[in-house]
C-alpha cells in the first residue's frame, strides 16, 4: 500500500480516534520497520486492538484446554488437562503473549508506568509471532488440523509480530525491563525444551512429534528445530529491544 493511501486511511481513522499519540522518532528501519502511517494507525486503534488481543487470550486458553464446547466434566482437557496446574503459566505461550500486548496498550492509554510489561509484550509478540508460523508451515504442516484453524494460527501470529513494532513509540526498553523479559522467556526456553521442571512437555504440542507410549517422541528432529528457533527468537528480541533503546537514546541526544 502506498504512503498516500495509508496516510488517507490514517487520517480517516483519526477523525474518530483522535487522542494524541507519540511523535515518531525517525528510528532506523531495522528497529522500526513499519511505515509511519501504519504505526500511527495502530496506536490510534489501541483500544480495539487491545480488546482483540485479550479475546485472543481467551481463545488461546480455550484452545489449550482441548476446545471444550460444554461445561461437562472434565472442563479442562487437551494440553492443559495433561499437565499439573503449577505448569499452566508455562504452557500457553501465545495466549500469554497476547495478554501482554493487550495490557501493554491499555497501560499506555491509561498513562501507567509499565516498562517491564511493555518489554514483555515486545518479546512475546516477536517470539510467538514468528515461532508459530515457522512451526506450522515448516514442521507441522496442515495435516491433522482443520484448514480455517491452521491459517488462522499462522496469520494471527504474524499479526502479533507486526504489533511488536508499535511499542517503541511509547516504551523506553530500559535495561532492567529487558532483563525481566529475557529472564521470563529464557526460563520458558529452558523448561520447554531442555530441563522440564514439571511433567511436560511445556511447549506447544507438535503434530510433527509422533505419539508414543507415555507421551510424545521428543527425539525427532522437529523437536530440536522448534527448540532452536525458540532460542534464536529470544536472542533476536533481546537484540532488537536493546538496539531500539540505543537508537532512542541517540534520538534524545539529537533532540
BAFI-3210 file (N, C-alpha, C; in Angstrom, 3 decimals, decimal comma, padded with zeros to 6 digits):
// residues 255
n [1|2|3|4|5|6|7|8|9|10|11|12|13|14|15|16|17|18|19|20|21|22|23|24|25|26|27|28|29|30|31|32|33|34|35|36|37|38|39|40|41|42|43|44|45|46|47|48|49|50|51|52|53|54|55|56|57|58|59|60|61|62|63|64|65|66|67|68|69|70|71|72|73|74|75|76|77|78|79|80|81|82|83|84|85|86|87|88|89|90|91|92|93|94|95|96|97|98|99|100|101|102|103|104|105|106|107|108|109|110|111|112|113|114|115|116|117|118|119|120|121|122|123|124|125|126|127|128|129|130|131|132|133|134|135|136|137|138|139|140|141|142|143|144|145|146|147|148|149|150|151|152|153|154|155|156|157|158|159|160|161|162|163|164|165|166|167|168|169|170|171|172|173|174|175|176|177|178|179|180|181|182|183|184|185|186|187|188|189|190|191|192|193|194|195|196|197|198|199|200|201|202|203|204|205|206|207|208|209|210|211|212|213|214|215|216|217|218|219|220|221|222|223|224|225|226|227|228|229|230|231|232|233|234|235|236|237|238|239|240|241|242|243|244|245|246|247|248|249|250|251|252|253|254|255]
n.u [000,851|000,611|002,230|000,629|-002,065|-002,113|-001,757|-004,133|-005,997|-005,183|-005,719|-008,504|-009,270|-008,314|-010,197|-012,112|-010,786|-009,137|-007,306|-004,250|-001,119|002,197|004,933|006,657|010,037|011,897|013,448|015,882|015,195|015,711|014,963|012,520|010,476|007,960|005,859|005,343|002,640|001,279|002,178|001,053|-001,669|-002,051|-001,556|-003,568|-005,745|-005,551|-007,217|-009,333|-007,563|-006,268|-008,458|-009,071|-006,768|-006,963|-009,280|-008,234|-006,506|-008,322|-009,410|-007,103|-006,552|-008,802|-008,258|-005,918|-007,023|-008,243|-010,389|-013,114|-016,642|-018,791|-019,945|-019,490|-017,888|-014,645|-013,699|-011,330|-009,236|-007,123|-003,854|-003,466|-005,027|-003,528|-001,401|000,126|-001,428|000,363|002,052|000,678|001,144|003,372|002,766|000,678|001,923|001,449|-001,206|-000,526|001,282|-000,399|-001,974|-000,073|000,515|-002,016|-002,569|-000,405|-000,940|-003,269|-002,258|-000,535|-002,389|-003,721|-001,847|-000,073|002,785|004,587|006,926|008,326|006,159|005,590|007,926|007,899|005,673|006,689|008,763|007,152|005,446|007,271|008,571|006,559|005,008|006,579|007,539|005,390|004,209|006,446|006,674|004,176|004,167|006,609|007,326|005,007|002,986|-000,150|-001,685|-004,002|-005,340|-008,011|-008,553|-009,284|-008,526|-005,826|-004,778|-005,672|-004,136|-001,579|-001,779|-002,789|-000,741|001,380|000,391|000,745|003,525|003,774|002,493|004,370|006,097|004,867|005,297|007,641|007,108|005,970|007,356|010,390|012,231|014,047|017,132|016,693|014,029|014,329|015,905|014,075|012,191|013,866|014,642|012,169|011,350|013,641|013,738|011,410|012,239|014,169|012,719|010,835|012,154|014,627|015,027|012,673|010,703|008,395|005,949|005,689|005,203|006,156|006,170|004,227|002,246|003,576|002,515|004,190|005,682|005,672|003,175|003,889|004,160|003,395|003,554|004,866|007,219|010,185|012,573|012,728|013,797|012,181|011,544|014,013|014,457|012,305|012,991|015,471|014,728|013,098|014,981|016,670|014,889|014,430|016,944|016,939|014,797|015,852|018,130|016,868|015,291|017,250|018,756|016,835|016,538|019,100|019,034|016,932|018,041|020,048|018,425|017,282|019,581|020,129|017,929]
n.v [-001,197|002,198|005,120|007,370|006,412|005,014|007,126|008,507|006,665|006,566|009,236|009,276|007,461|008,896|010,878|009,746|008,438|010,318|010,841|012,087|010,887|009,472|011,288|010,309|009,050|008,769|006,429|003,945|001,624|-001,026|-001,378|-000,201|-001,088|-000,647|001,375|004,875|005,740|003,380|002,716|004,933|004,427|001,981|002,799|004,691|003,022|001,682|000,838|-000,885|-002,780|-003,766|-005,003|-007,019|-008,571|-009,454|-010,953|-012,864|-014,047|-015,360|-017,145|-018,608|-019,910|-021,507|-023,087|-024,438|-025,852|-027,975|-027,248|-027,196|-027,618|-027,571|-027,531|-029,819|-032,168|-033,637|-030,228|-029,037|-030,166|-031,473|-030,055|-028,569|-030,039|-032,336|-031,643|-030,674|-028,280|-026,343|-026,001|-024,524|-021,664|-021,867|-023,048|-022,091|-020,200|-018,363|-017,290|-015,970|-014,102|-012,511|-011,507|-009,935|-007,914|-006,802|-005,773|-004,068|-002,066|-001,005|-000,081|001,906|003,693|004,474|005,920|004,653|003,640|001,246|-000,200|-002,829|-004,479|-003,529|-004,308|-007,085|-007,554|-006,822|-008,741|-011,088|-010,785|-010,711|-013,189|-015,325|-014,557|-015,134|-017,701|-019,552|-019,470|-020,513|-023,090|-024,190|-024,030|-025,175|-027,369|-028,755|-028,785|-029,001|-031,193|-032,983|-030,893|-028,585|-026,626|-023,851|-023,218|-023,780|-021,798|-019,558|-019,640|-019,201|-016,641|-014,929|-014,997|-013,919|-011,335|-010,588|-010,276|-007,966|-006,126|-005,850|-003,851|-001,480|-000,743|000,625|003,293|004,221|003,127|002,693|000,646|-000,075|-001,189|-002,772|-003,599|-005,091|-007,116|-008,390|-009,388|-011,035|-012,876|-014,137|-015,233|-016,622|-018,480|-019,882|-021,101|-022,871|-024,624|-025,548|-027,050|-028,162|-028,716|-029,811|-028,824|-029,741|-032,318|-032,832|-032,185|-028,687|-026,908|-025,966|-028,610|-030,532|-031,438|-032,732|-034,396|-037,777|-039,735|-041,697|-044,449|-043,220|-040,552|-037,986|-038,347|-036,979|-037,184|-036,776|-034,846|-032,553|-031,580|-030,564|-028,571|-026,849|-026,057|-024,804|-022,620|-021,228|-020,399|-018,819|-016,758|-015,621|-014,493|-012,727|-010,977|-009,837|-008,513|-006,678|-005,159|-003,936|-002,637|-000,874|000,712|001,929|003,384|005,137|006,594|007,874|009,485|011,112|012,471|013,919|015,534]
n.w [000,000|-000,880|000,519|000,335|000,159|002,580|004,416|003,988|004,935|007,616|008,289|008,040|010,068|012,210|012,562|014,121|016,158|017,877|019,884|021,254|020,011|020,439|018,991|015,984|015,974|014,038|013,849|012,800|010,104|010,803|013,422|013,465|011,420|010,287|008,172|008,787|008,769|009,325|011,872|013,214|012,751|014,085|016,736|017,143|017,126|019,498|021,669|020,513|019,358|021,604|022,849|020,967|021,201|023,872|023,712|022,029|023,834|025,535|023,652|023,116|025,561|025,659|023,446|024,280|026,317|025,163|023,590|024,695|024,353|025,982|029,418|030,749|032,898|032,269|032,466|031,690|029,336|026,786|026,244|028,607|030,347|030,543|032,073|035,227|037,443|038,330|036,208|034,368|033,799|032,162|029,777|027,806|025,736|023,572|024,141|026,549|025,551|023,888|025,894|027,247|025,257|024,892|027,494|027,673|025,734|026,872|029,342|028,419|027,241|029,507|030,754|032,522|034,405|033,117|032,316|032,336|031,544|028,949|027,648|027,980|026,391|023,889|023,520|023,615|021,374|019,241|019,573|019,776|017,663|015,480|015,900|015,874|013,154|011,750|012,879|012,176|009,351|008,486|010,129|011,257|009,225|007,382|007,961|009,980|011,201|011,037|008,061|008,384|010,998|010,930|009,133|010,438|012,811|011,734|010,397|012,399|014,262|012,804|012,623|015,265|015,345|013,864|015,514|017,527|016,734|017,217|019,771|020,415|020,133|022,465|024,598|026,552|026,807|028,982|030,504|032,757|032,318|029,981|031,007|032,708|030,830|029,288|031,226|031,761|029,231|028,526|030,623|029,990|027,579|028,557|030,304|028,555|026,566|027,396|030,164|031,779|034,473|035,585|034,931|031,477|027,898|028,219|026,126|023,209|022,009|019,395|016,246|014,579|016,135|016,841|018,562|021,326|023,641|026,779|026,053|023,919|021,241|021,659|020,416|017,729|014,839|014,540|017,074|017,954|016,022|016,549|019,131|018,674|017,052|018,834|020,767|019,174|018,521|021,028|021,512|019,323|019,964|022,276|021,255|019,465|021,231|022,893|020,931|019,976|022,245|022,305|019,892|020,441|022,519|021,098|019,498|021,446|022,219|019,922|019,951]
ca.u [000,000|001,427|002,145|-000,501|-003,287|-002,002|-001,996|-005,561|-006,674|-004,866|-006,453|-009,914|-009,413|-008,027|-011,405|-012,911|-009,888|-008,278|-006,460|-002,856|-000,206|003,586|005,539|007,691|011,395|012,792|014,390|016,250|014,242|015,955|014,222|011,179|010,271|006,630|005,707|004,836|001,183|000,780|002,397|000,030|-002,965|-002,100|-001,638|-004,899|-006,697|-005,010|-008,265|-009,869|-006,518|-006,097|-009,602|-008,899|-005,721|-007,457|-010,173|-007,339|-006,028|-009,380|-009,441|-005,918|-006,722|-009,798|-007,554|-005,023|-007,842|-008,881|-011,537|-014,385|-017,844|-019,831|-019,398|-019,436|-016,567|-013,697|-013,753|-010,002|-008,607|-006,037|-002,521|-003,580|-005,566|-002,500|-000,303|-000,248|-001,859|001,514|002,714|-000,188|001,731|004,483|002,323|000,013|002,790|000,819|-002,219|000,128|001,848|-001,470|-002,348|000,934|000,374|-003,290|-002,418|000,559|-001,644|-004,172|-001,441|-000,086|-003,514|-004,081|-000,665|000,516|004,212|004,580|008,042|008,520|005,041|005,778|009,027|007,375|004,797|007,550|009,364|006,136|004,955|008,339|008,889|005,453|004,537|007,406|007,757|004,232|004,140|007,526|006,332|003,032|004,472|007,812|007,410|003,744|002,163|-001,592|-002,389|-004,458|-005,960|-008,938|-007,859|-009,510|-007,734|-004,423|-004,402|-005,895|-002,965|-000,445|-001,980|-002,947|000,561|002,138|-000,106|001,407|004,878|003,618|002,154|005,574|006,796|004,168|005,599|008,760|006,624|005,596|008,158|011,804|013,049|015,160|017,920|016,001|012,857|014,812|016,351|012,878|011,643|014,815|014,556|010,932|011,335|014,744|013,280|010,472|013,003|014,837|011,790|010,088|012,886|015,894|015,028|011,310|010,620|007,181|005,625|005,562|006,057|005,590|005,973|003,037|002,344|003,930|001,944|005,298|006,225|004,759|002,729|004,408|003,720|003,831|003,571|005,345|008,606|010,952|013,861|012,669|014,428|011,246|011,673|015,239|014,269|011,416|013,766|016,484|014,073|012,668|016,150|017,090|013,950|014,685|018,107|016,543|014,002|016,765|018,918|016,029|014,901|018,398|019,096|015,839|016,913|020,259|018,617|016,111|018,960|020,659|017,431|017,199|020,777|019,970|016,907]
ca.v [000,000|003,395|006,003|008,275|005,710|004,753|008,371|008,834|005,761|007,057|010,473|008,950|006,877|009,942|011,676|009,045|008,092|011,488|011,104|012,338|009,754|009,955|011,635|009,378|009,470|008,568|005,355|003,175|000,594|-002,339|-001,465|000,360|-001,406|-000,295|002,758|005,758|005,773|002,159|002,913|005,866|003,763|001,019|003,489|005,291|001,934|000,913|000,194|-002,083|-003,791|-004,401|-005,891|-008,195|-009,410|-010,105|-012,017|-013,905|-014,756|-016,289|-018,207|-019,436|-020,805|-022,499|-023,989|-025,290|-026,687|-029,021|-026,703|-027,725|-026,971|-027,588|-027,411|-031,139|-032,559|-032,623|-028,993|-028,769|-031,336|-031,035|-029,985|-028,142|-031,142|-033,356|-031,072|-030,208|-026,878|-025,478|-025,773|-023,766|-020,416|-022,143|-023,781|-021,332|-019,046|-017,364|-016,534|-015,063|-013,006|-011,591|-010,809|-008,896|-006,776|-006,152|-004,990|-003,010|-000,973|-000,392|000,664|003,141|004,616|004,981|006,633|003,914|003,334|-000,221|-000,534|-004,272|-005,036|-003,188|-005,104|-008,448|-007,578|-006,804|-010,071|-012,087|-010,635|-011,133|-014,610|-016,203|-014,152|-015,744|-019,128|-020,364|-019,701|-021,419|-024,460|-024,667|-024,148|-025,956|-028,609|-029,479|-028,942|-028,781|-032,436|-033,162|-029,685|-028,053|-025,556|-022,493|-023,038|-023,775|-020,492|-018,566|-019,647|-018,588|-015,219|-014,170|-014,860|-012,937|-010,022|-010,295|-009,778|-006,581|-005,324|-005,602|-002,643|-000,281|-000,491|001,560|004,676|004,655|002,441|003,048|-000,573|000,069|-002,404|-003,598|-004,211|-006,126|-008,227|-009,105|-010,132|-012,086|-013,908|-014,895|-016,033|-017,567|-019,554|-020,691|-021,943|-023,941|-025,649|-026,102|-027,955|-028,700|-029,147|-029,638|-028,880|-030,476|-033,240|-031,982|-031,032|-027,365|-026,223|-026,375|-029,927|-030,500|-032,543|-033,430|-035,385|-038,917|-040,143|-042,996|-044,802|-042,255|-039,166|-037,666|-038,696|-035,738|-037,453|-036,472|-033,548|-031,426|-031,031|-029,769|-027,384|-025,944|-025,516|-023,888|-021,395|-020,512|-019,756|-017,755|-015,642|-014,953|-013,627|-011,659|-009,993|-009,125|-007,599|-005,596|-004,284|-003,125|-001,759|000,201|001,619|002,708|004,340|006,169|007,468|008,724|010,482|012,072|013,295|014,861|016,498]
ca.w [000,000|-000,967|001,679|000,175|000,559|004,012|005,150|003,920|005,880|008,963|008,502|008,252|011,402|013,190|012,824|015,130|017,261|017,723|021,036|020,882|020,007|020,473|017,708|015,513|016,314|012,909|014,139|011,609|009,708|011,384|014,679|013,254|010,002|009,787|007,699|009,838|008,797|009,946|013,306|013,702|012,715|015,178|018,022|017,269|017,369|020,628|022,467|019,853|019,186|022,916|023,060|020,107|021,781|025,089|023,238|021,559|025,023|025,939|022,641|023,276|026,707|025,226|022,534|025,065|027,194|024,374|022,876|025,214|023,836|027,016|030,769|031,374|033,382|032,764|031,691|031,145|028,730|025,932|026,840|029,998|031,125|030,717|032,847|036,563|037,454|038,537|034,919|033,467|033,270|031,256|028,587|026,727|025,490|022,708|024,887|027,492|024,766|023,506|027,128|027,488|024,354|025,196|028,717|027,402|025,068|027,852|030,301|027,757|027,085|030,838|031,266|033,629|034,284|032,987|031,441|032,150|030,785|027,544|027,093|027,876|025,215|022,708|023,410|023,301|020,004|018,340|019,693|019,399|016,351|014,437|016,175|015,490|011,698|011,347|013,284|011,406|007,924|008,204|010,896|011,421|008,034|007,563|008,256|011,353|011,728|010,041|007,336|008,892|012,207|010,519|008,595|011,497|013,675|011,031|010,119|013,639|014,900|012,028|013,045|016,539|015,085|013,411|016,694|018,325|016,295|017,682|021,182|020,590|020,133|023,814|025,613|026,536|026,829|029,916|030,680|033,746|031,699|029,072|031,847|033,149|029,684|028,935|032,259|031,598|028,008|028,613|031,506|029,208|026,655|029,307|030,797|027,419|025,679|027,878|031,550|032,283|035,922|035,913|033,844|030,296|027,626|028,461|024,851|022,465|021,379|017,977|015,497|013,921|017,061|016,934|019,893|021,759|024,989|027,783|025,597|022,581|020,962|021,517|019,787|016,302|014,538|014,668|018,423|018,009|015,194|017,281|020,241|018,152|016,597|020,027|021,368|018,257|018,633|022,305|021,278|018,402|020,700|023,174|020,432|018,944|022,333|023,298|019,814|019,983|023,338|021,876|018,865|021,078|023,248|020,079|019,102|022,550|022,159|018,813|020,297]
c.u [000,884|001,223|000,939|-001,811|-003,278|-002,282|-003,460|-006,364|-006,439|-005,633|-007,930|-010,136|-009,208|-009,247|-012,281|-012,084|-008,789|-007,416|-005,004|-002,025|001,221|004,098|006,531|009,074|012,389|013,828|014,711|015,277|014,477|015,311|012,799|010,787|008,922|006,621|005,031|003,315|000,611|001,024|001,305|-001,335|-003,095|-002,243|-002,996|-005,939|-006,275|-006,101|-008,871|-008,817|-006,262|-007,227|-009,465|-007,844|-006,199|-008,492|-009,350|-006,750|-007,057|-009,491|-008,274|-006,028|-007,761|-009,150|-006,668|-005,785|-008,618|-010,129|-012,865|-015,580|-019,007|-019,149|-019,400|-018,010|-015,963|-013,687|-012,418|-009,394|-007,418|-004,716|-002,573|-004,096|-004,551|-001,356|-000,781|-000,569|-000,681|002,238|001,896|000,457|002,813|004,040|001,712|000,777|002,131|-000,310|-001,617|000,721|000,769|-002,010|-001,375|000,710|-000,951|-003,181|-001,422|-000,117|-002,589|-003,391|-000,944|-001,217|-003,967|-002,932|-000,076|001,988|004,367|005,692|008,275|007,397|005,200|006,863|008,635|006,480|005,617|008,179|008,327|005,657|006,008|008,472|007,756|004,894|005,319|007,652|006,601|004,103|005,240|007,161|005,200|003,401|005,604|007,795|006,104|003,054|000,689|-002,369|-002,803|-005,077|-006,859|-008,308|-008,056|-008,659|-006,245|-004,001|-004,674|-004,687|-001,787|-000,623|-002,110|-001,605|001,466|001,686|000,509|002,800|004,838|003,343|003,385|006,191|005,955|004,724|006,697|008,302|006,266|006,416|009,628|012,718|014,284|015,887|017,245|014,793|013,255|015,277|015,164|012,323|012,564|014,764|013,312|010,978|012,528|014,394|012,304|011,207|013,614|013,849|010,964|010,855|014,067|015,843|013,627|011,253|009,431|006,897|005,226|004,980|005,365|005,390|004,703|003,243|002,615|003,313|003,029|005,962|005,254|004,403|003,248|003,872|004,285|003,919|004,041|006,818|009,389|012,294|013,877|013,272|013,492|011,348|012,897|015,108|013,368|012,164|014,776|015,867|013,586|013,830|016,635|016,184|014,089|015,882|017,746|015,755|014,877|017,580|018,075|015,611|016,057|018,826|018,110|016,155|018,083|019,852|017,754|016,989|019,690|019,707|017,302|018,400|020,723|018,973|017,417]
c.v [001,244|004,264|006,934|007,648|005,448|005,988|008,771|007,937|006,230|008,340|010,236|008,393|007,942|010,819|011,036|008,651|009,162|011,783|011,211|011,053|010,286|010,269|010,557|009,954|009,249|007,494|004,581|002,031|-000,742|-002,493|-000,916|000,145|-000,973|001,122|003,604|005,753|004,538|002,185|003,809|005,186|002,779|001,686|004,156|004,236|001,082|000,185|-001,004|-003,166|-004,513|-005,396|-007,155|-009,128|-010,127|-011,179|-013,183|-014,710|-015,779|-017,449|-019,158|-020,393|-021,880|-023,539|-024,953|-026,201|-027,742|-028,581|-027,272|-026,919|-027,025|-027,514|-028,739|-031,455|-033,634|-031,397|-028,705|-030,071|-030,851|-030,991|-029,509|-029,274|-032,234|-032,888|-030,712|-028,721|-025,927|-025,158|-024,883|-022,464|-020,641|-022,698|-022,878|-020,050|-017,973|-016,613|-015,567|-013,867|-012,016|-010,849|-009,672|-007,691|-006,056|-005,261|-003,847|-001,815|-000,254|000,458|001,967|004,144|005,201|005,725|005,974|003,641|001,819|-000,681|-002,025|-004,925|-004,756|-004,064|-006,577|-008,580|-007,617|-008,177|-011,104|-012,009|-011,049|-012,651|-015,495|-015,841|-014,775|-017,233|-019,961|-020,535|-020,638|-022,860|-025,008|-024,930|-025,139|-027,312|-029,397|-029,782|-028,834|-030,055|-032,474|-031,933|-029,116|-026,832|-024,171|-022,226|-022,971|-022,379|-019,374|-018,485|-018,945|-017,079|-014,393|-013,990|-013,908|-011,515|-009,618|-009,715|-008,336|-005,664|-004,970|-004,252|-001,380|000,187|000,545|003,006|005,151|004,003|002,793|001,836|-000,396|-001,260|-003,335|-004,304|-005,315|-007,341|-009,053|-009,972|-011,277|-013,219|-014,769|-015,795|-016,987|-018,746|-020,468|-021,603|-023,135|-025,028|-026,256|-027,240|-028,693|-029,292|-028,950|-029,820|-029,700|-031,438|-032,433|-032,719|-029,705|-026,596|-026,745|-027,758|-029,768|-031,699|-033,347|-034,461|-036,560|-039,237|-041,547|-043,278|-043,800|-040,822|-039,021|-038,038|-037,411|-035,951|-037,116|-035,091|-032,357|-030,775|-030,122|-028,494|-026,365|-025,275|-024,481|-022,565|-020,575|-019,756|-018,602|-016,534|-014,915|-014,017|-012,460|-010,576|-009,182|-008,098|-006,412|-004,630|-003,374|-002,173|-000,595|001,212|002,516|003,778|005,462|007,127|008,396|009,831|011,552|013,018|014,321|015,954|017,586]
c.w [000,000|000,267|001,577|000,608|002,058|004,835|005,115|004,870|007,310|009,268|008,760|009,656|012,478|013,484|013,898|016,355|017,278|018,938|020,587|020,967|020,001|019,069|017,279|015,780|015,178|013,155|012,861|011,355|010,408|012,766|014,552|011,797|009,442|009,232|008,778|009,914|009,481|011,456|013,883|013,791|013,875|016,531|018,207|017,633|018,559|021,409|021,757|019,635|020,501|023,182|022,230|020,689|023,038|024,747|022,690|022,705|025,485|024,958|022,830|024,447|026,398|024,323|023,323|026,028|026,417|023,654|023,381|024,701|024,813|028,370|031,507|031,805|032,465|031,860|031,009|030,649|027,904|026,664|028,281|030,878|031,404|031,596|034,250|036,542|037,612|037,238|034,001|032,968|032,216|029,909|027,510|026,383|024,631|023,414|025,900|026,747|024,329|024,725|027,413|026,576|024,594|026,418|028,524|026,740|026,020|028,842|029,695|027,656|028,428|031,505|032,508|033,354|034,280|032,060|031,255|031,344|029,300|026,904|027,003|026,652|023,937|022,483|022,974|021,872|018,981|018,366|019,215|018,039|015,213|014,661|015,622|013,972|011,204|011,670|012,430|009,955|007,637|008,891|010,911|010,099|008,380|007,889|009,730|011,977|010,643|009,374|007,935|010,129|011,884|010,040|009,589|012,419|013,009|010,912|011,395|014,344|014,110|012,381|014,386|016,302|014,568|014,604|017,515|017,995|016,444|019,022|021,358|020,642|021,545|024,919|025,451|026,467|027,712|030,066|031,682|033,167|030,729|029,868|032,336|032,014|029,279|029,951|032,062|030,364|027,929|029,502|030,776|028,240|027,386|029,705|029,668|026,743|026,318|029,293|032,140|033,795|036,391|034,761|032,614|029,110|027,919|027,168|024,179|021,853|019,892|017,273|014,780|014,829|017,173|018,380|020,173|023,150|025,995|027,301|024,170|022,449|020,683|020,844|018,303|016,047|014,721|016,041|018,519|017,188|015,897|018,429|019,759|017,730|017,781|020,660|020,491|018,410|019,962|022,170|020,364|019,126|021,641|022,396|019,969|020,048|022,745|022,176|019,724|021,071|022,918|020,857|019,454|021,881|022,272|019,665|020,191|022,549|021,052|019,148|021,205]
res [x|x|x|x|x|x|x|x|x|x|x|x|x|x|x|x|x|x|x|x|x|x|x|x|x|x|x|x|x|x|x|x|x|x|x|x|x|x|x|x|x|x|x|x|x|x|x|x|x|x|x|x|x|x|x|x|x|x|x|x|x|x|x|x|x|x|x|x|x|x|x|x|x|x|x|x|x|x|x|x|x|x|x|x|x|x|x|x|x|x|x|x|x|x|x|x|x|x|x|x|x|x|x|x|x|x|x|x|x|x|x|x|x|x|x|x|x|x|x|x|x|x|x|x|x|x|x|x|x|x|x|x|x|x|x|x|x|x|x|x|x|x|x|x|x|x|x|x|x|x|x|x|x|x|x|x|x|x|x|x|x|x|x|x|x|x|x|x|x|x|x|x|x|x|x|x|x|x|x|x|x|x|x|x|x|x|x|x|x|x|x|x|x|x|x|x|x|x|x|x|x|x|x|x|x|x|x|x|x|x|x|x|x|x|x|x|x|x|x|x|x|x|x|x|x|x|x|x|x|x|x|x|x|x|x|x|x|x|x|x|x|x|x|x|x|x|x|x|x|x|x|x|x|x|x]
***
